[in-house]
Structure formats: C-alpha cells, structure tokens
Amino acid sequence: MSSSGNGTVTGTFVGTALCLVPTLTSGEVLRTVLLAATGAAVSFIVSWILGRLFRNRGTKE
C-alpha cells in the first residue's frame, strides 16, 4: 500500500484555496499586488544602493 501524504496535502491546499476565493474582492487583490510591487521595488533599490556603496569602498583602497 502506498503513502497518500501528497494527496492529503494537495487536497488540503485546494480545499483552503476554494474556500478563500469567493471571499476575495478585487480591491483586496489590487492592494496585495500594489504592496508586493512596492516591496519588491524598495528591496531592489536598497540592495542596489548598498551594493554601490560597498563596491565603491573596495575600489578606493
């Protein structure tokens, strides 16, 4: 007899997703997308600035 661990996990995930989908509004989805995009942009900019700062320090020595 084979293990059905994957089936249980998949069933739980799909069941949870199907319960959440009807409660989502377009405003919540849009807000989530905007927050994710803002977070990604801020993370990229901070990483880029820190990379340039530390790269410049290494070349001055």
Residue, then its C-alpha position, 0 to 999 in steps of 0.5 A: m500500500s502506498s503513502s497518500g501524504n501528497g494527496t492529503v496535502t494537495g487536497t488540503f491546499v485546494g480545499t483552503a484555496l476554494c474556500l478563500v476565493p469567493t471571499l476575495t474582492s478585487g480591491e483586496v487583490l489590487r492592494t496585495v499586488l500594489l504592496a508586493a510591487t512596492g516591496a519588491a521595488v524598495s528591496f531592489i533599490v536598497s540592495w542596489i544602493l548598498g551594493r554601490l556603496f560597498r563596491n565603491r569602498g573596495t575600489k578606493e583602497 
